[in-house]
Amino acid sequence: MDRQLDSIRNKLEAQEALSLEDGVALFEHPNLLEVAALANQVRERLHGQRTYFNWNLHLNSTNICEASCLFCSFARLEEGMPQAYAMTVKQAREWIEQRYKPGMTEIHIVNGLNPNLQFEYYEELLSMIAAEFPALHIKAFTAVEIHYFSEKFGLSYEQVLVRLMAAGLGSLPGGGAEIFSERVRRKICRDKVDARGWLDVHRTAHRLGLRSNCTMLYGTIETAAERVDHLMQLRSLQDETGGFQVFIPLAFHADGNRMQRVPPPTGVDDLRLIAVSRLMLNNIPHIKAYWIMLGVKTAQTALWFGANDLDGTVTEEKIYHMAGSRTPDALSIEDIKRLIRAAGREPIERDTLYREVRSQAAVSSEKLQQSASSA
């Protein structure tokens, strides 16, 4: 094993892509801290001490969903079921108004596959946000949703995306990838877009100039080799298009779904997955430690295991909280900065496209300093 780790280390120093066998070896290596050290070297080569976050809102305008994924605690199969809901565009506007604050830069929208809504609903939703909250970059609709719109409304992926872009869509989130293994998908999410379709939606989005995120659900019934294969398929598409901004590992949470007997990933599993992802995805610039999913303390630790992004203030996430997450509904900017600094890293506020945001307070402080020095 040590000889194999030396071989991996040599590849990393030469900035060569790791193989399937390398990835499996990293998952099986008994010393997690040795794997972490390699991941941290790559992280610091790419980003130094910089750790990104953003000031964002999470809107889930409907949780009614035709799909019946075994691991999902968010979706309700029919209107009228307990906790099922679908906001009107007016209700969504009121929801945003109650939570929006000047300085926020992003709204993240993910929904269920609601059979009762027409495509115009989604166009009107984006158009409303673009008109009334123009400072918010709209990151909306997973590849699963885009595929669903395509099938339901008889449109190609390109046609769906072009119409949504005209309404205000700025980028795609990375959800819905789950795990690309056909074996696993047949058992846990058989009635949603397959791996090829998910990848093709993102390929189309990248061709149209949209950036997107990418994810992997881990901790259900997948093997180490299936995890590595998933990462390699993402890496391959990135080689082709260059459109992925960040990879976000998503841990399975068991509460409130039909996989409650499957033990969820441990903290060690979470940290190893972050580290291996950083080492395998040599062409995707950012790795996110999603604090909502990991928990705040594990997310802090992950900043030394390859992660360089904590997501954002969130305000307010439903999908993981309905699956039993005990993390806060939101964090303030100062909370996030404190967590990053306590981990020994440098907090950098960003927008959705990873451009640094200089807060109004920081700009005002700089002007005061300049005035004082010139006086």
C-alpha positions in Angstrom: 0.0 0.0 0.0 2.8 2.4 0.8 4.4 1.7 -2.6 1.0 2.5 -4.3 0.7 5.7 -2.2 4.2 6.7 -3.4 3.1 6.1 -7.0 0.1 8.3 -6.4 2.2 11.0 -4.8 4.6 11.0 -7.9 1.6 11.4 -10.2 0.2 14.3 -8.2 3.6 16.0 -8.2 3.7 15.6 -12.0 0.0 16.8 -12.1 -1.1 13.6 -13.8 -4.7 12.3 -13.6 -5.1 9.4 -11.2 -6.6 6.1 -12.3 -9.5 4.0 -11.1 -7.1 1.8 -9.2 -5.5 4.9 -7.6 -8.8 6.1 -6.4 -9.8 2.8 -4.9 -6.5 2.6 -3.2 -7.0 6.0 -1.6 -10.4 4.9 -0.3 -8.8 1.8 1.2 -5.6 3.3 2.5 -5.6 2.7 6.3 -4.0 6.0 7.2 -6.6 8.7 6.5 -4.2 11.5 7.5 -1.7 10.5 4.8 -4.5 10.8 2.2 -5.5 14.1 3.8 -2.0 15.4 3.5 -1.9 14.7 -0.2 -5.2 16.4 -0.7 -4.2 19.4 1.3 -1.0 19.8 -0.8 -3.2 20.0 -3.9 -5.7 22.3 -2.2 -2.9 24.7 -1.2 -1.2 24.6 -4.5 -4.5 25.7 -6.2 -5.9 28.1 -3.5 -3.4 28.7 -0.8 -5.2 29.6 2.4 -8.2 31.1 0.6 -11.6 29.6 1.5 -14.7 30.8 -0.4 -18.3 31.4 0.7 -21.2 33.4 -0.6 -24.3 35.2 0.7 -27.2 33.2 -0.7 -30.8 32.1 -0.4 -32.2 28.6 -1.0 -35.7 28.5 -2.5 -37.6 25.3 -3.0 -40.9 26.5 -4.5 -42.5 23.0 -4.7 -41.7 19.6 -3.1 -44.4 17.7 -5.1 -42.5 15.2 -7.2 -43.3 12.3 -9.5 -40.0 10.5 -8.8 -39.9 8.2 -5.8 -36.2 8.0 -4.9 -35.6 5.7 -1.9 -33.2 8.2 -0.3 -35.4 11.3 -0.6 -37.1 12.8 2.5 -38.0 16.1 0.7 -40.4 15.0 -2.0 -44.2 14.4 -1.6 -45.7 12.3 -4.4 -49.0 14.0 -4.6 -50.7 17.3 -4.0 -52.6 17.2 -0.7 -50.2 14.9 1.1 -48.9 16.0 4.5 -46.3 18.7 4.0 -46.8 18.9 0.2 -46.7 22.4 -1.2 -46.4 24.4 -4.4 -45.8 28.2 -4.2 -47.4 30.5 -6.7 -45.1 33.0 -8.3 -46.6 35.6 -6.0 -45.9 33.5 -2.9 -42.4 33.0 -4.1 -41.9 36.7 -4.5 -43.2 37.3 -0.9 -41.0 34.5 0.4 -37.9 36.1 -1.1 -38.9 39.6 0.0 -39.1 38.5 3.6 -35.6 37.1 3.4 -33.7 39.2 0.9 -31.1 41.7 2.1 -29.0 44.1 0.0 -25.7 42.5 -0.6 -27.0 39.0 -1.3 -25.6 37.7 -4.6 -27.3 34.3 -5.3 -30.6 32.5 -5.2 -30.4 28.7 -5.5 -33.6 27.0 -6.7 -34.2 23.2 -6.6 -37.7 21.7 -6.8 -39.6 18.4 -7.1 -40.8 17.2 -10.4 -44.3 18.6 -10.1 -46.8 17.2 -12.7 -49.3 20.0 -12.1 -47.1 22.9 -13.2 -46.7 24.2 -16.7 -43.3 25.3 -18.2 -44.5 28.9 -18.1 -44.6 28.7 -14.3 -40.8 28.3 -14.2 -40.2 31.0 -16.8 -42.5 33.4 -14.8 -40.7 32.5 -11.6 -37.2 33.3 -13.0 -38.5 36.5 -14.8 -40.0 37.7 -11.5 -36.7 37.2 -9.7 -34.7 38.8 -12.5 -36.9 41.9 -12.5 -37.5 42.4 -8.8 -34.2 41.1 -7.4 -31.7 41.9 -10.1 -28.7 41.6 -7.8 -29.4 37.9 -7.3 -27.7 35.5 -9.7 -30.2 32.7 -10.4 -28.7 29.2 -10.0 -31.7 27.0 -10.7 -33.0 23.6 -11.6 -31.0 20.4 -11.5 -30.3 18.3 -14.6 -33.1 16.0 -13.3 -35.5 18.9 -13.6 -34.2 20.0 -17.0 -34.6 16.4 -18.3 -38.1 16.3 -16.8 -39.1 19.6 -18.5 -37.7 18.2 -21.8 -39.8 15.1 -21.7 -43.0 16.6 -20.3 -43.1 19.6 -22.6 -41.6 18.1 -25.8 -38.5 20.3 -25.9 -34.9 19.5 -26.4 -32.4 20.2 -23.6 -31.2 23.1 -25.5 -34.7 24.5 -26.1 -35.4 24.2 -22.3 -32.2 25.9 -21.3 -32.4 28.7 -23.9 -35.9 29.6 -22.8 -34.9 29.6 -19.1 -31.8 31.6 -19.9 -34.0 34.2 -21.6 -36.1 34.3 -18.4 -33.0 34.9 -16.2 -31.3 31.6 -15.6 -27.6 32.2 -14.8 -26.2 28.8 -14.0 -27.1 25.2 -13.0 -26.8 23.6 -9.6 -25.2 20.1 -9.5 -27.9 18.1 -7.8 -29.5 14.9 -9.1 -26.4 13.2 -10.2 -26.7 10.7 -7.2 -24.3 8.0 -8.2 -23.7 7.2 -11.9 -23.5 3.4 -11.4 -26.4 1.8 -13.2 -26.5 -1.0 -10.6 -27.1 1.4 -7.8 -29.5 3.7 -9.7 -31.8 0.7 -10.5 -32.2 0.2 -6.8 -32.4 3.7 -5.3 -33.6 6.1 -8.1 -34.9 4.1 -11.1 -37.5 6.6 -12.2 -35.3 9.6 -12.8 -32.9 10.7 -15.6 -30.0 8.2 -16.0 -26.3 9.1 -15.8 -26.0 9.7 -19.5 -28.9 12.1 -19.5 -27.5 14.0 -16.5 -24.2 14.4 -18.1 -25.8 15.4 -21.4 -27.8 18.2 -19.8 -24.6 19.6 -18.3 -22.8 19.2 -21.6 -25.5 21.2 -23.3 -25.5 23.9 -20.6 -21.8 24.3 -20.9 -22.0 24.5 -24.7 -24.5 27.3 -24.3 -22.2 29.2 -22.0 -23.7 28.3 -18.6 -21.5 27.2 -15.7 -22.6 24.5 -13.4 -21.8 22.6 -10.3 -21.5 18.8 -9.9 -22.3 16.4 -7.1 -22.2 12.8 -5.9 -24.5 11.2 -3.4 -22.5 8.8 -1.3 -23.1 6.5 1.7 -26.0 4.3 0.3 -25.1 1.0 -1.3 -22.3 2.1 -3.7 -18.8 0.6 -3.7 -15.5 2.5 -3.6 -15.0 1.6 -7.3 -18.4 3.0 -8.2 -17.5 6.3 -6.4 -14.3 6.6 -8.2 -15.9 5.8 -11.6 -18.4 8.6 -10.9 -15.6 11.1 -10.2 -13.8 10.0 -13.4 -17.0 10.5 -15.5 -17.2 14.1 -14.1 -13.5 14.6 -14.8 -14.0 13.4 -18.4 -16.8 15.8 -19.1 -14.8 18.6 -17.6 -11.9 17.7 -20.0 -14.5 18.1 -22.8 -16.3 21.3 -21.7 -14.5 23.0 -18.8 -17.9 24.1 -17.5 -17.9 22.6 -14.0 -17.0 25.1 -11.3 -17.2 23.0 -8.1 -17.7 19.5 -6.9 -20.0 18.9 -3.9 -20.0 15.5 -2.2 -23.5 14.9 -0.7 -23.7 12.5 2.2 -26.8 10.2 2.5 -29.1 11.2 5.4 -31.5 8.5 6.6 -34.3 10.2 8.4 -37.7 10.3 6.9 -37.0 8.1 3.8 -37.2 4.4 2.8 -33.5 3.7 3.4 -33.5 4.3 7.2 -31.9 0.9 7.9 -28.8 1.9 5.9 -26.2 3.4 8.3 -25.3 6.9 7.2 -21.6 7.8 6.5 -19.4 8.6 9.5 -17.3 11.7 9.9 -14.3 9.7 8.7 -16.2 8.7 5.5 -17.1 12.4 4.9 -13.5 13.6 5.3 -12.1 10.8 3.1 -14.6 11.5 0.4 -13.6 15.1 0.3 -9.9 14.2 0.2 -10.2 11.6 -2.6 -12.4 14.0 -4.6 -9.7 16.7 -4.5 -7.1 14.2 -5.6 -9.2 12.6 -8.4 -10.7 15.8 -9.8 -7.5 17.5 -11.0 -9.5 19.7 -13.5 -12.3 20.9 -11.4 -11.1 24.0 -9.5 -13.1 23.9 -6.3 -14.3 21.3 -3.8 -17.1 22.3 -1.4 -17.6 21.2 2.2 -21.3 21.8 2.3 -21.8 22.7 6.0 -25.5 22.0 5.9 -24.8 18.4 5.0 -21.6 17.8 6.9 -22.3 19.7 10.0 -20.3 22.8 10.9 -17.4 21.1 12.7 -16.8 18.5 10.1 -17.0 21.2 7.4 -14.3 23.2 9.2 -12.1 20.1 9.4 -12.6 19.4 5.7 -10.8 22.6 4.9 -7.6 20.6 5.7 -8.8 17.6 3.7 -9.0 19.2 0.3 -12.0 21.5 0.5 -11.7 25.2 -0.2 -15.4 26.3 -0.2 -18.1 26.1 2.6 -21.1 27.1 0.4 -22.8 30.1 1.9 -25.3 31.6 4.4 -28.0 29.4 2.7 -31.2 31.0 4.3 -33.1 28.5 4.3 -32.4 24.9 3.3 -35.2 22.3 3.3 -33.9 19.1 1.5 -31.3 18.1 4.1 -33.3 19.3 7.1 -36.3 17.2 6.1 -33.8 14.3 6.0 -32.8 14.9 9.6 -30.0 17.4 9.4 -29.4 19.1 12.8 -27.4 22.0 11.4 -28.7 25.6 11.6 -31.1 26.8 8.9 -28.7 29.6 8.1 -25.4 31.1 9.2 -24.5 34.8 9.1 -21.5 36.1 7.1 -19.7 36.8 10.4 -20.4 33.2 11.5 -18.9 31.8 8.4 -15.8 34.1 8.5 -15.3 33.1 12.2 -15.5 29.4 11.3 -13.0 29.8 8.5 -10.5 31.8 10.5 -10.8 29.4 13.4 -9.7 26.6 11.0 -6.6 28.7 10.1 -7.9 29.7 6.6 -8.6 33.0 4.9 -12.3 33.7 4.3 -13.1 35.1 0.8 -16.7 36.1 -0.1 -17.5 35.2 -3.7 -20.4 35.4 -6.1 -21.8 32.3 -7.9 -19.0 32.5 -10.6 -16.2 32.6 -8.0 -15.5 36.3 -8.4 -14.4 37.9 -5.2 -17.1 40.2 -3.6 -15.9 43.2 -1.7 -18.6 44.0 0.8 -19.8 47.6 1.2 -18.5 47.6 4.7 -15.0 46.6 3.5 -15.1 49.3 0.8 -16.1 51.9 3.3 -13.4 50.8 5.7 -10.8 51.0 2.9 -11.9 54.5 2.0 -11.6 55.7 5.6 -8.1 54.2 5.8 -7.1 56.0 2.6 -8.6 59.3 3.9 -6.7 59.0 7.2 -3.4 58.2 5.5 -3.7 61.1 3.0 -4.5 63.5 5.8 
